[in-house]
Structure formats: C-alpha cells, structure tokens
Amino acid sequence: MRFSYNQPSMRVLFGVGVLDRLAGEVERLSARRALVLASPGQRPVAERAARILGAVAAGVFSEPSLHVPIEVARAAYETAKRLEADCCVAIGGGSTIGLGKAIALNSEASALPLIAVPTTYSGSEMTPIHGVKEGGVKKTGRDPKVLPKTVLYDPALTVSLPRQISGPSGMNAIAHCVEALYAPDANPMSSLFAAEGIRVLARSLPVVVQEPADLDARTEALYGACLAGAALGATSMGLHHKLCHTLGGSFNLPHADAHAVVLPHAAAFNRTAAADAMRMIAGALGAADAAQGLYDLALRIGAPVALKEIGMPADGLDRAARLATEHPYANPRTVDYAGVRQLLEDAYRGTHPAPPASA
C-alpha cells in the first residue's frame, strides 16, 4: 500500500455549547482584536460571540454575500485593516467562512488567523479552498494560508437552520464526499472520511428536515459535514464542483441548491469511469446505484432536483457547458462539451438518472 495524505494543521472543537469557548481560542492565537464576520441572518449569533469575546471584540461585519463578490471581500478586508484586527471569527455558512478566507489571503504581512464557527453543512471550514466572484466568474484556488486555525462545531447553532436550507446544505456536504472518493489523489484515509460522511449524512438529513429541533440529528449531520470537509480538503475537486462554481459564479444560483441538483447527474456522468467509488457511494447510501440513490435522497429531504426550479435560464445551458469545459478540473471521465451539455440538460429538467447499462 502506497499513498500520500497531507494532514492540515488545525484544531477542531465539537459539541453543544463550544461557542462559549471562543474567547479562549482567540487567546490561544495571541490575538487581541477579533473581527466577527456573519451574514445578516446570523447577526444575533455574531453579537453573542462579541459579548463572549468582551474587550477583544474589534467589531462585527455583517455584509457577506453569496459567492463572495470581490467588492465585498475588499470592503471586509479594509474594515479589518481599519479596526486593526489581528484575527477574524467567521460565523455562518460557506459564504461567510469564504469571506474570512478572502481576508486571510489578502492580508499583507502574514495571514490574519481565522476561527470558523459553521452554522450550515458546507464544509468550507475544513478546507484550504478559497474563491471569489469577479467579473461574473467564480475564481477558486488552494492555499494553506486560508485554512482556519480553529473550528468550533456547535450543533445548537444549527437548530434554527430552515428545512429548505438544511437539505441542500447537506447535499453540498455529500458532494464533497462523492468527489473525494474518485479524486485522482484519493487515499485510504480521505476515502474513509468520505464514505463515513455519506453514511452519517444520509442517515441524519431526513430526520433533520422532518424534526429541525432534533439536536441528536443536528449533531450527527454536523459531524458528517466535518468529515466531508476534511475529505475534500485532502483531495482534488472534479467536474461536479466545476459545474457548481460555474453555475454560482456566472448565473448566481444558490450554491447548496446547485450542488443538490447537479450531484446525481455528475455521478451518472462518471459512473463507468469510477466504478469502485460508485459502489462505495451506493453502499453508504444503502442504494443499488449511486446516481439514483443521490437523486432519491434529494427528493426525500425536499432539496431541489431541477436547475429550472432554482433560477437557471434555459438559454444559459450552452454557456455553462462552455465555461465548465474550458478549464476543467481533474475528473475520472474525460470532460467533453457534448457530455457536459447533456448532463446540464438532464439537471435542468430534473430527470431521474437512468439505471446503469447492465441493470
């Protein structure tokens, strides 16, 4: 057995109530002025965090926007600079944590250390992947500089997450696991995280959307998201993520919703080229086929299954296919325009993936 696995240097605290340990984690970083980042919807949690920090809180920036527009990233960075912040605390989902990463990436001398407090299942907090939207295109990259120093997973902060966000956000996490399993740099450790992440999320998400206040299910789902982020952080992204970055950056589609819709069709596209990974995915889902199992799970948890449902214009499919194939990510099956265009057509219509040819 020969493989390479890069272990990120980060600290994870998991459990109900760990937000109360925020001040101690800032102190561990020798920081004296922490800027709290949050979306407008998470402003109450941000203010609670500021109270926990006390005199260490430099202020609250609550203007994050979907897909981290470059203008918002610049404004947040200038705010951190003006307030002389030497640390950022990002509370929220992928957009807020992505904003914290953008600040860290653009800091002049050394990165402003980032503490992440995720309130969705995006998994961004466990990866060195960063991205901003500029000129109608989402540009992504990897840099260890943006990796949070500490992640505080407090399941109690996810209880108020609405059903219509919880389901797609969970599918977003599952997408990380799926692509980690067939990535060219997949290894036994990342695959272990990915397969277990799918199992945990597939088991917990139906309960989460039926009983949003079920803290046990919320805890399990957040743990699955942690595993998913760790798996993605250790491997490369493929066609699925390329498509979702394209649909979000160029068509402003909601990120988690795009993941939920595209994932079954990306799995069907890669089915024959990643047979071993598909068997692992199907097994973790308790399904006969990975692509069909992913589609059925999305339906079960009330996630969208068609691009036309989430604002994708029919006349944008050609452009999306071109953008996704111009500079493709590594992928098991060769990425070609015709194949990707058909994938997008199926995703636009929300058709159930066809069974495998041998079925």
Summary of the structure (lengths in Angstrom):
residues: 359
radius of gyration: 19.4
end to end distance: 32.8
largest distance: 64.6
contacts: 1353
relative contact order: 0.11
helix: 58%
strand: 12%
